Amino acid sequence: YILGVQTNLWTEYIATTNKAEYMLLPRLQAQAEVAWTKKELKNIDDFMRRLETDYLRLEKLDINFRDHRKK
């Protein structure tokens, strides 16, 4: 048996790359966290702190993403 994770994005109704980026990010980071972090090491507060660095990186690359800091 193969165990794993996947993140799907159906693009039939996503007309632009900008919208696709927004729909995927930071969802991909969260999926990687689920996939690669051992259960006993998972910590949402730590993940959110590290996500701040990803937000800065995405901003520098001018990538559209859902910013969870803004509500």
N, C-alpha and C positions, 0 to 999 in steps of 0.2 A: 504494500500500500504506500501511496505517496501522500504525505501530509504537507500542506502549504497554505498560502494565502494568495489572494489576487485582488486587485482593485480594478473595477470596470468603469468605463465611461462610454456610454452609448452616444455617439455624436450625430445621430440622424437629425436632431433638432438644435445642434450647436453650430451656429453659422460661422463663427470666427475663432481664430486661435486665441484671441484675447479672452473669450468666454470659456474656452476649454481650459486655459490656464487657471482661471478663477474657480472652475468646478473641480480641478484636480489638486490644487494647492491650498492649504497644507495637508490635504487628505493623504497624499502620498507619503509625507513624512510620518503621519500617524500610522499608516499601514506598515511602514518599515519598522516603526517602533514595536508594533504588535508582533511582527514576524521575527525580528532579530533579538529582542530583549527577553531574557529569561524571566519567567513569571515572578520569581522572588525578587527580581531587580526592578520591576516595573513601578514607576512612581510618576503620577500625573504632574505633580508640582515640578519635578525635575525635568520632565518632558517639555512642559510649557516654558520653563526657563531656557532650555536649549533651543526651543523654537524661535525665541527672540533673535538668535544668531542667524537662523534661516531666513527670518523676515528681512533682516538687514541685507543678506546676500541677494534675496529675490528683488528687493528694491534697487540695489546697485545694478542688477542685470535687467532692470526695467521689465520684470515679469509680473503679470497681473495675478493677484492671489487674494483669497479671502482673509482679511486681517481680523483675527479674533480679538484683538485688543480694542477694536472699534465696535461699539454696539449701537 
